[in-house]
Amino acid sequence: MLEHKFKQLEKIFSEMEQALIAYSGGVDSTLVAKIAYDVLGDQSLAITAESPSLLPEELEDARIQAATIGITHEIVQTHEMDNLNYTSNPINRCYFCKSELHDTLKPLALQRGYPYVVDGVNADDLQDYRPGIQAAKERGARSPLAEVGLTKAEVRQLSKQLGLSWWDKPAQPCLSSRFPYGEAITVGKLQRVGRAEIYLRKLGFSNLRVRSEGDTARIELPPEQIKQFVLAVELPQVVAAFQEFGFVYVTLDLEGYRSGKLNRILKPEELGVRA
């Protein structure tokens, strides 16, 4: 089954002949970039959007991974922080983020002669509340992984089979996802969340979130790592570091990390919200 989906992906890119990849450096878009380059060679191009919502470390990872693959990689600036529809953080915030991204990439693709902009949306993403997917579709972007039904687990499995050393890289959505809907997003808030997560990564905890709500930081770790964290880390030092970053209170979520947790507050009728 996985081999069949892989062949379908190769066929999709072969039929495209040229493709520009919306490349975040995450495991999904990196797999897309890998297959696109293997099929199309120099007729593929990976573009990463740089903005305050992207950790500098993630941008550096994207550069390294693209160089390893061999695909041409460029950086563009996006300006979603200039859009009040984004910074006011409504429940469809991601719609405006992806609108900015694809309104930047589509003209660039046409200017360079690339008929397709391709992203890393996978089949599992279609089962969650992802208003950004709608924005990409409206602008003609294609999602080959979703088109062939490739799930997140299969993305990792195929990445491993293709020899990509980052196949098990934790998911790292934009930093704006750390804030509850309705709380305004600022560059300063994004920076303090980013610094806090980098600090915890350096302590050896890679799969985590620092949720920000007002002056409070809530650390989310996989449930099986919570006890290890409490026993192995000097908690007063963590609190002091977070306070230096700008937080006043620091808490540990006893339920543990779970993707999409902030969407729990959404009502069923809100899940159909569009811009």
LONUSE-821825 format. One record per residue (C-alpha): residue number from 1; residue in three letters; x, y negated, z. Coordinates in Angstrom, 3 decimals, always signed. Each point is the difference from the previous one (the first is absolute). Example, Ala and Ser with C-alpha at 12.3 -4.5 7.8 and 13.67 -1.06 7.14 Angstrom:
> 1 | ALA | +12.300 | +4.500 | +7.800 .
> 2 | SER | +1.370 | -3.440 | -0.660 .
***
This chain:
> 1 | MET | +0.000 | +0.000 | +0.000 .
> 2 | LEU | +2.742 | -2.473 | +0.938 .
> 3 | GLU | +2.007 | +0.900 | -3.095 .
> 4 | HIS | -3.080 | -0.626 | -2.141 .
> 5 | LYS | -0.512 | -3.452 | +1.547 .
> 6 | PHE | +3.668 | -0.792 | -0.552 .
> 7 | LYS | -0.326 | +0.887 | -3.690 .
> 8 | GLN | -3.091 | -2.200 | -0.210 .
> 9 | LEU | +1.963 | -2.911 | +1.448 .
> 10 | GLU | +2.785 | +0.495 | -2.528 .
> 11 | LYS | -2.599 | +0.063 | -2.784 .
> 12 | ILE | -1.603 | -3.242 | +1.234 .
> 13 | PHE | +3.309 | -1.843 | -0.107 .
> 14 | SER | +0.957 | +1.515 | -3.329 .
> 15 | GLU | -3.240 | -1.348 | -1.481 .
> 16 | MET | +0.604 | -3.444 | +1.551 .
> 17 | GLU | +3.406 | -0.342 | -1.710 .
> 18 | GLN | +0.772 | -3.015 | +2.227 .
> 19 | ALA | -0.983 | -0.735 | +3.604 .
> 20 | LEU | +0.602 | -2.595 | +2.692 .
> 21 | ILE | -0.156 | +1.489 | +3.498 .
> 22 | ALA | -1.411 | -1.935 | +2.965 .
> 23 | TYR | +2.741 | +1.358 | +2.235 .
> 24 | SER | -0.095 | -0.530 | +3.769 .
> 25 | GLY | +2.697 | +2.528 | +0.852 .
> 26 | GLY | -2.496 | +2.243 | +1.788 .
> 27 | VAL | -0.050 | +3.719 | -0.726 .
> 28 | ASP | -2.958 | -0.301 | -2.420 .
> 29 | SER | +1.238 | -2.782 | -2.279 .
> 30 | THR | +3.515 | +1.425 | +0.120 .
> 31 | LEU | -1.249 | +3.338 | -1.329 .
> 32 | VAL | -1.802 | -1.891 | -2.761 .
> 33 | ALA | +3.191 | -1.894 | -0.807 .
> 34 | LYS | +2.004 | +3.238 | -0.063 .
> 35 | ILE | -2.344 | +1.786 | -2.411 .
> 36 | ALA | -0.398 | -3.106 | -2.171 .
> 37 | TYR | +3.772 | -0.379 | -0.328 .
> 38 | ASP | +0.553 | +3.695 | -0.684 .
> 39 | VAL | -2.564 | -0.137 | -2.822 .
> 40 | LEU | +0.478 | -3.526 | -1.359 .
> 41 | GLY | +3.544 | -0.935 | +0.952 .
> 42 | ASP | +0.689 | -3.675 | -0.684 .
> 43 | GLN | -3.611 | -0.497 | -1.124 .
> 44 | SER | -0.978 | +0.045 | +3.689 .
> 45 | LEU | +0.475 | -2.875 | +2.423 .
> 46 | ALA | -0.505 | -0.119 | +3.786 .
> 47 | ILE | -1.080 | -3.306 | +1.555 .
> 48 | THR | -0.099 | -0.673 | +3.732 .
> 49 | ALA | -1.936 | -2.934 | +1.410 .
> 50 | GLU | +1.841 | -1.871 | +2.740 .
> 51 | SER | -2.045 | -1.902 | +2.575 .
> 52 | PRO | -0.109 | -0.549 | +3.800 .
> 53 | SER | -2.185 | +3.105 | +0.359 .
> 54 | LEU | +2.845 | +2.277 | -1.138 .
> 55 | LEU | +2.749 | +0.984 | +2.417 .
> 56 | PRO | +3.477 | -0.952 | -1.333 .
> 57 | GLU | +1.096 | +3.562 | +0.766 .
> 58 | GLU | -2.755 | +1.330 | -2.256 .
> 59 | LEU | +1.206 | -2.194 | -2.846 .
> 60 | GLU | +3.528 | +1.329 | +0.440 .
> 61 | ASP | -1.326 | +3.584 | +0.025 .
> 62 | ALA | -1.834 | -0.728 | -3.242 .
> 63 | ARG | +3.225 | -1.236 | -1.596 .
> 64 | ILE | +1.952 | +3.069 | +1.102 .
> 65 | GLN | -2.665 | +2.451 | -1.140 .
> 66 | ALA | -0.379 | -1.669 | -3.397 .
> 67 | ALA | +3.772 | +0.096 | -0.507 .
> 68 | THR | +0.032 | +3.692 | +0.919 .
> 69 | ILE | -2.741 | +0.733 | -2.526 .
> 70 | GLY | +1.689 | -2.143 | -2.657 .
> 71 | ILE | -3.038 | -2.110 | -0.883 .
> 72 | THR | +0.423 | -3.722 | -0.663 .
> 73 | HIS | -1.218 | -1.870 | +3.071 .
> 74 | GLU | -0.979 | -3.636 | +0.379 .
> 75 | ILE | -1.387 | -2.150 | +2.828 .
> 76 | VAL | -2.782 | -2.552 | -0.386 .
> 77 | GLN | -1.456 | -2.384 | +2.557 .
> 78 | THR | -3.695 | +0.125 | +0.860 .
> 79 | HIS | -1.863 | -2.726 | +1.850 .
> 80 | GLU | -2.962 | +1.597 | +1.724 .
> 81 | MET | +0.837 | -2.049 | +3.104 .
> 82 | ASP | -1.142 | -3.094 | -1.924 .
> 83 | ASN | -3.511 | +1.458 | -0.316 .
> 84 | LEU | -2.375 | -0.686 | +2.907 .
> 85 | ASN | -2.076 | +2.984 | -1.109 .
> 86 | TYR | +3.011 | +2.117 | +0.943 .
> 87 | THR | +1.366 | -1.761 | +3.085 .
> 88 | SER | -3.432 | -0.251 | +1.648 .
> 89 | ASN | +0.165 | +3.813 | +0.054 .
> 90 | PRO | -3.526 | +1.058 | -1.042 .
> 91 | ILE | -0.842 | +3.682 | -0.229 .
> 92 | ASN | +0.766 | -0.086 | -3.742 .
> 93 | ARG | +3.358 | -1.744 | +0.511 .
> 94 | CYS | +1.785 | +2.622 | -2.111 .
> 95 | TYR | -2.120 | -0.986 | -2.992 .
> 96 | PHE | +1.661 | -3.410 | -0.048 .
> 97 | CYS | +3.471 | +1.463 | +0.562 .
> 98 | LYS | -0.314 | +2.359 | -2.960 .
> 99 | SER | -1.614 | -2.746 | -2.079 .
> 100 | GLU | +3.098 | -2.137 | +0.531 .
> 101 | LEU | +2.279 | +2.946 | -0.775 .
> 102 | HIS | -1.687 | +1.004 | -3.239 .
> 103 | ASP | -0.609 | -3.585 | -1.105 .
> 104 | THR | +3.787 | -0.266 | +0.206 .
> 105 | LEU | +0.869 | +3.341 | -1.594 .
> 106 | LYS | -2.470 | +0.104 | -2.885 .
> 107 | PRO | +1.239 | -3.153 | -1.770 .
> 108 | LEU | +3.573 | +1.122 | +0.598 .
> 109 | ALA | -0.751 | +3.395 | -1.549 .
> 110 | LEU | -1.621 | -1.578 | -3.043 .
> 111 | GLN | +2.896 | -2.431 | -0.395 .
> 112 | ARG | +2.504 | +2.859 | +0.095 .
> 113 | GLY | -2.036 | +2.193 | -2.349 .
> 114 | TYR | -1.212 | +2.555 | +2.554 .
> 115 | PRO | -3.617 | +0.979 | -0.732 .
> 116 | TYR | -0.551 | +1.609 | +3.412 .
> 117 | VAL | +0.430 | -0.959 | +3.636 .
> 118 | VAL | +0.059 | +3.114 | +2.135 .
> 119 | ASP | -0.332 | +0.323 | +3.778 .
> 120 | GLY | +0.506 | +2.728 | +2.610 .
> 121 | VAL | -3.593 | +0.521 | +1.142 .
> 122 | ASN | -0.546 | +3.693 | +0.749 .
> 123 | ALA | -3.162 | +2.105 | +0.232 .
> 124 | ASP | -0.229 | -0.330 | +3.797 .
> 125 | ASP | +0.026 | -3.794 | -0.257 .
> 126 | LEU | -3.312 | +0.186 | -1.863 .
> 127 | GLN | -1.626 | +1.529 | +3.095 .
> 128 | ASP | +0.890 | -2.934 | +2.280 .
> 129 | TYR | -1.124 | -3.614 | +0.093 .
> 130 | ARG | +2.492 | -1.590 | -2.402 .
> 131 | PRO | -1.433 | -3.194 | -1.556 .
> 132 | GLY | +3.357 | -0.618 | -1.677 .
> 133 | ILE | -0.660 | +2.912 | -2.334 .
> 134 | GLN | -2.968 | -1.868 | -1.455 .
> 135 | ALA | +2.137 | -3.088 | -0.657 .
> 136 | ALA | +2.562 | +2.107 | -1.861 .
> 137 | LYS | -2.669 | +1.722 | -2.102 .
> 138 | GLU | -1.572 | -3.336 | -0.938 .
> 139 | ARG | +3.369 | -1.038 | -1.421 .
> 140 | GLY | +0.449 | +3.167 | -2.019 .
> 141 | ALA | +2.576 | +1.781 | +2.176 .
> 142 | ARG | +0.249 | +3.771 | -0.222 .
> 143 | SER | +0.553 | +2.468 | +2.837 .
> 144 | PRO | +1.444 | +3.208 | -1.490 .
> 145 | LEU | +0.299 | +1.810 | +3.348 .
> 146 | ALA | -3.700 | -0.502 | +0.668 .
> 147 | GLU | -0.874 | +0.794 | -3.618 .
> 148 | VAL | +1.429 | +3.509 | +0.334 .
> 149 | GLY | -1.328 | +0.468 | +3.557 .
> 150 | LEU | +3.364 | +0.004 | +1.759 .
> 151 | THR | -0.438 | -0.247 | +3.783 .
> 152 | LYS | +2.444 | -1.563 | +2.458 .
> 153 | ALA | +1.215 | +3.426 | +1.113 .
> 154 | GLU | +0.567 | +0.974 | -3.632 .
> 155 | VAL | +1.846 | -3.269 | -0.636 .
> 156 | ARG | +2.442 | +0.942 | +2.742 .
> 157 | GLN | +0.273 | +3.601 | -1.204 .
> 158 | LEU | +0.669 | -1.028 | -3.590 .
> 159 | SER | +2.476 | -2.684 | +1.103 .
> 160 | LYS | +1.907 | +2.639 | +1.942 .
> 161 | GLN | +0.000 | +2.365 | -2.971 .
> 162 | LEU | +1.398 | -2.770 | -2.195 .
> 163 | GLY | +2.855 | -0.530 | +2.449 .
> 164 | LEU | -1.090 | -3.362 | +1.390 .
> 165 | SER | +1.607 | -0.213 | +3.433 .
> 166 | TRP | -2.658 | -2.426 | +1.275 .
> 167 | TRP | -2.893 | +2.434 | -0.607 .
> 168 | ASP | -0.930 | -0.110 | +3.702 .
> 169 | LYS | +0.326 | -3.773 | +0.402 .
> 170 | PRO | -2.738 | -1.336 | +2.326 .
> 171 | ALA | -2.733 | -2.096 | -1.579 .
> 172 | GLN | +0.679 | -3.728 | +0.366 .
> 173 | PRO | -2.950 | -2.161 | -1.077 .
> 174 | CYS | +0.367 | -3.767 | +0.000 .
> 175 | LEU | +0.474 | -1.671 | +3.367 .
> 176 | SER | -3.362 | -1.761 | -0.266 .
> 177 | SER | -1.642 | +3.352 | +0.746 .
> 178 | ARG | +1.202 | -0.341 | +3.603 .
> 179 | PHE | -2.581 | -2.699 | +0.832 .
> 180 | PRO | -3.684 | +0.430 | +0.865 .
> 181 | TYR | -2.358 | -1.355 | -2.610 .
> 182 | GLY | -0.828 | -3.636 | +0.595 .
> 183 | GLU | +3.276 | -0.935 | +1.686 .
> 184 | ALA | +1.833 | -2.498 | -2.181 .
> 185 | ILE | +3.293 | +1.205 | -1.464 .
> 186 | THR | +3.055 | -2.254 | +0.029 .
> 187 | VAL | +3.595 | +0.447 | -1.078 .
> 188 | GLY | +1.075 | -0.255 | +3.646 .
> 189 | LYS | -2.339 | +2.796 | +1.067 .
> 190 | LEU | +1.179 | +2.228 | -2.839 .
> 191 | GLN | +3.612 | -0.602 | +0.958 .
> 192 | ARG | -0.471 | +0.874 | +3.674 .
> 193 | VAL | -1.808 | +3.232 | -0.901 .
> 194 | GLY | +2.731 | +0.871 | -2.478 .
> 195 | ARG | +2.772 | -0.673 | +2.510 .
> 196 | ALA | -1.800 | +2.103 | +2.627 .
> 197 | GLU | -0.369 | +2.972 | -2.339 .
> 198 | ILE | +3.626 | -0.227 | -1.097 .
> 199 | TYR | +1.033 | -0.042 | +3.667 .
> 200 | LEU | -1.936 | +3.222 | +0.704 .
> 201 | ARG | +1.353 | +1.661 | -3.123 .
> 202 | LYS | +3.504 | -0.642 | +1.237 .
> 203 | LEU | -0.960 | +1.840 | +3.191 .
> 204 | GLY | -0.726 | +3.063 | -2.125 .
> 205 | PHE | -3.757 | -0.278 | -0.559 .
> 206 | SER | -0.682 | -0.286 | -3.729 .
> 207 | ASN | -3.700 | +0.857 | -0.348 .
> 208 | LEU | -1.706 | -2.752 | +1.972 .
> 209 | ARG | -2.065 | -3.152 | -0.046 .
> 210 | VAL | +0.133 | -3.140 | +2.109 .
> 211 | ARG | -3.544 | -1.337 | -0.042 .
> 212 | SER | -0.286 | -3.691 | +0.777 .
> 213 | GLU | -3.056 | -1.524 | +1.658 .
> 214 | GLY | +0.447 | -3.539 | +1.239 .
> 215 | ASP | +2.976 | -0.013 | +2.375 .
> 216 | THR | -0.137 | +3.783 | +0.492 .
> 217 | ALA | +2.070 | +2.652 | -1.762 .
> 218 | ARG | -1.411 | +3.538 | +0.007 .
> 219 | ILE | +2.532 | +2.698 | -0.850 .
> 220 | GLU | -1.369 | +3.014 | -1.852 .
> 221 | LEU | +2.100 | +3.160 | -0.233 .
> 222 | PRO | -0.880 | +3.552 | -1.086 .
> 223 | PRO | -1.740 | +1.614 | +3.029 .
> 224 | GLU | +2.758 | +2.581 | +0.399 .
> 225 | GLN | +2.613 | -2.770 | +0.368 .
> 226 | ILE | -1.743 | -2.058 | +2.684 .
> 227 | LYS | +1.437 | +1.950 | +2.931 .
> 228 | GLN | +3.478 | -0.059 | -1.545 .
> 229 | PHE | -0.261 | -3.760 | -0.445 .
> 230 | VAL | -0.988 | -0.621 | +3.620 .
> 231 | LEU | +2.762 | +2.252 | +1.354 .
> 232 | ALA | +2.817 | -0.918 | -2.389 .
> 233 | VAL | -0.414 | -3.744 | -0.434 .
> 234 | GLU | +0.792 | -2.728 | +2.507 .
> 235 | LEU | -3.467 | -1.504 | +0.064 .
> 236 | PRO | +1.011 | -3.312 | +1.639 .
> 237 | GLN | +2.500 | -0.514 | -2.820 .
> 238 | VAL | -2.706 | +0.611 | -2.606 .
> 239 | VAL | -2.286 | -2.506 | +1.716 .
> 240 | ALA | +2.794 | -2.565 | +0.170 .
> 241 | ALA | +0.829 | +0.476 | -3.672 .
> 242 | PHE | -3.626 | -0.352 | -1.072 .
> 243 | GLN | -0.394 | -3.127 | +2.112 .
> 244 | GLU | +3.059 | -1.422 | -1.696 .
> 245 | PHE | -1.689 | +0.685 | -3.344 .
> 246 | GLY | -2.972 | -2.077 | +1.187 .
> 247 | PHE | -2.435 | +2.427 | +1.606 .
> 248 | VAL | -1.243 | -0.554 | +3.547 .
> 249 | TYR | -1.417 | +3.454 | +0.744 .
> 250 | VAL | +1.205 | +3.425 | -1.141 .
> 251 | THR | -2.168 | +3.124 | +0.145 .
> 252 | LEU | +0.253 | +3.641 | -1.119 .
> 253 | ASP | -2.983 | +1.551 | -1.790 .
> 254 | LEU | -0.687 | +3.292 | +1.796 .
> 255 | GLU | -2.002 | +1.390 | -2.906 .
> 256 | GLY | +3.005 | -0.334 | -2.255 .
> 257 | TYR | +0.542 | -1.088 | -3.582 .
> 258 | ARG | -2.742 | +0.602 | -2.518 .
> 259 | SER | -0.116 | -1.527 | -3.465 .
> 260 | GLY | -2.941 | -2.304 | -0.621 .
> 261 | LYS | -0.892 | -0.327 | +3.681 .
> 262 | LEU | -0.999 | -3.649 | -0.383 .
> 263 | ASN | -2.730 | +1.040 | -2.452 .
> 264 | ARG | -1.959 | +1.637 | +2.824 .
> 265 | ILE | -1.780 | -3.272 | +0.701 .
> 266 | LEU | -1.435 | -0.169 | -3.507 .
> 267 | LYS | -3.673 | +0.762 | -0.494 .
> 268 | PRO | -1.032 | +2.343 | -2.839 .
> 269 | GLU | -1.489 | -2.869 | -1.993 .
> 270 | GLU | +3.263 | -1.941 | +0.312 .
> 271 | LEU | +1.989 | +2.754 | -1.668 .
> 272 | GLY | -1.569 | -1.060 | -3.286 .
> 273 | VAL | +1.148 | -3.615 | +0.312 .
> 274 | ARG | +1.557 | -1.476 | -3.118 .
> 275 | ALA | +1.445 | -3.421 | -0.649 .
***
